[in-house]
Amino acid sequence: MTFGATAIPLPMAFNGHFVLNLAYSAAQLGADFSALLAATGKSAEALEVEGCVLQSAAYNDFVQKLLNETRDPLFGLHSGERMNMATAGLINQIAQTSGTVKEALEYCCEFANLGCSSLPMTLKERVDCYELILTPEPVWWAESSQAVRQTAEGVMAFTIRQFQSLTRVRKFPQSVKFLWNTDEYLAEYERVFGCPVLYGQENLSISLSKADVEQKVVTSDYRLLEILVAHAQEKSAKIQRERGFGNLVKQSVIGLVKPEFPTIEQVAGHLNLSKRTLQRRLKDEGLTYKELIDELRKDFALSYLKRDDLSISDIAYLLNYTDVSSFTRSFKRWTGKTPGEFR
């Protein structure tokens, strides 16, 4: 989801890159990619062209096709969660020029259109919090409340992941407010947002702690975050060409590394499966989730060690080890050598 898309001057127009990212996300869950493109009326190449947009009628049809193909009524929410690392490179740039998380969020609100011009976001200071408010275009809401809902939920899930990237800590909002009813899937919304979810409210917003928003941005980790993102994208592209459920799980894991590796419950939620079903399907391929994570860590470690600009400490951080000694023990188990000896 494009957190830093260039503002689109045409009203009710939806960025082609944004749409294509959603199509790719759905295809990873088994949706017919060709059918999704047909709903847009454009080819993948056309959607990638700078300045390409869909008008609202085509976008609304596309969203409905996404829901039909994935059979996930919370596709927007889950796609936003899966795409949390997609624009960390932009967050890196914002962080380098922002003194506080608040400045970074204000910059994002001012210059980002979040993939469409019909869902502007503003940061408002309240007595006890900061509130990120999304304001759907009324005409769009009248055309397709479903498209608005799916898009807004994806943007909100994605924004929280970016907030966590800026704070470098797994911070969650104080609350999330929806205009619509979420009662049927309340537990899933609370899992994704990590906070109370209020529905039937007067606005659509995310409430963030003042202390979290006003804290300084520590930029020293962002060079490493940028490396992590580039590496994850490279690995993800390779895995996309491989078949099997285990590779689909790996794809989800790689999309969620920040640098913490996701839990099995988080990955199951992204794939719209129960934990038990995910475990069973991995078992059918002779895998366990723990083994899969261990395999990815080893693969990442071997690649990182080829880089002269990364210290052993940097690599331990990127692999989410608490200290270098823990990483060294794992690496020696994998290869029979310490990281230094291997390098």
C-alpha positions, -999 to +999 in steps of 0.1 A: +000+000+000+016+032-011+021+054+020+038+081+001+020+082-033+021+114-052-010+135-048-035+129-076-052+160-088-082+143-102-111+137-077-122+101-072-091+086-089-071+057-075-034+052-081-025+023-104+005+012-083-018+010-053-044-011-072-017-034-086-003-040-051-037-051-039-040-075-069-006-091-061-016-095-025-048-112-035-030-135-060-008-147-032-039-160-015-050-179-046-071-153-064-071-153-102-047-125-110-060-122-146-096-119-135-085-091-111-068-072-139-098-077-161-119-059-135-096-029-137-098-028-174-060-024-175-029-046-179-003-049-151+021-029-173-004-001-177-011+000-139+027+004-133+029+035-155+035+067-135+003+087-133-020+058-141-053+060-122-086+042-120-118+061-117-141+052-089-165+029-108-137+007-120-120+007-086-152-002-068-157-032-092-121-042-086-126-043-048-158-064-052-138-088-074-111-090-047-137-100-021-152-126-044-119-141-054-103-142-019-135-150+000-121-129+028-146-103+041-117-086+058-094-085+028-086-048+032-076-052+068-054-082+060-038-066+030-028-036+050-013-058+076+006-079+050+020-048+032+035-033+063+071-033+050+063-022+014+073+015+018+098+013+047+123+029+024+101+060+023+097+059+061+135+058+063+137+090+043+110+107+064+127+096+096+160+111+085+144+145+081+121+144+111+130+152+147+099+135+162+074+109+153+048+137+152+068+156+125+070+124+105+033+117+108+025+153+098+047+150+068+030+118+057-005+134+062+005+165+041+022+148+012+007+113+011-025+104-005-024+068+006-031+055-029-062+075-036-074+111-035-107+102-018-094+093+016-074+122+031-058+118+065-050+145+091-033+145+125-052+164+152-040+170+188-065+162+215-063+168+253-050+132+260-039+119+226-032+125+189-059+114+165-052+104+129-085+111+111-095+096+078-123+114+059-138+094+030-152+114+001-190+114+006-197+108-031-175+077-030-192+065+002-226+068-016-213+049-046-197+020-026-195+019+012-179-016+008-150-002-013-145+027+012-145+002+041-120-022+026-097+006+016-099+025+048-093-006+070-062-015+049-049+020+052-054+020+089-037-014+094-008-003+072-005+031+090-001+014+124+027-008+110+045+024+097+039+040+131+057+011+147+085+014+122+089+051+132+089+043+169+111+012+164+090-004+192+058-025+188+036+003+199-002+001+195-029+028+194-050+037+223-081+030+203-095+027+167-128+041+157-150+030+128-181+046+112-194+011+105-203-020+125-174-044+132-191-065+158-191-097+138-153-097+135-144-077+165-118-102+178-099-101+145-099-063+144-086-062+180-059-087+171-047-066+141-049-032+158-038-044+193-063-021+210-100-015+217-120-011+185-151+011+187-177+010+160-207+032+150-186+063+158-188+098+144-154+096+127-129+072+113-097+075+133-067+061+151-059+075+186-022+075+195-005+082+228+010+117+231+042+103+246+046+080+216+039+106+190+061+133+206+091+110+211+123+116+191+129+096+160+161+075+165+175+074+130+205+051+136+184+020+131+169+031+098+200+022+077+195-014+090+157-012+084+163-002+048+187-031+043+161-054+058+134-042+035+156-045+004+167-080+014+131-091+022+118-079-012+146-098-030+138-130-011+100-125-015+104-122-053+123-155-055+098-173-033+069-160-054+082-181-083+081-213-062+051-235-054+037-251-023+020-240+009+052-237+028+064-211+003+032-191+007+038-191+045+074-179+040+061-151+018+038-140+046+065-142+072+089-122+050+063-095+045+059-091+083+095-092+095+102-058+111+128-072+124+107-092+148+095-124+132+057-129+133+040-154+154+022-184+139-011-168+150-003-136+131+006-155+099-025-176+102-046-145+104-029-130+073-038-161+054-073-162+067-067-196+083-069-210+118-036-218+136-045-255+135-052-255+098-019-237+091+000-263+112-018-292+095-010-279+060+026-274+069+027-309+084+014-322+051+046-308+035+068-322+063+073-288+079+067-271+112+064-233+117+094-233+140+115-251+114+104-227+087+114-196+108+148-212+116+153-219+079+146-183+070+168-169+097+197-191+084+191-180+048+190-143+058+221-147+080+242-163+052+232-134+029+239-107+054+273-121+062+284-114+026+279-077+032+311-059+044+290-029+057+272-051+083+288-059+117+279-092+135+260-070+159+240-055+131+231-089+117+220-101+152+197-071+153+183-077+118+175-114+128+159-102+160+183-119+184+185-103+218+224-103+217+253-114+196+259-145+217+224-159+210+229-153+172+264-170+174+250-201+191+223-204+164+247-199+136+272-225+149+243-249+151+235-242+114+270-243+100+294-256+126+312-222+126+308-189+143+297-159+122+332-145+123+348-177+112+323-181+084+329-146+072 
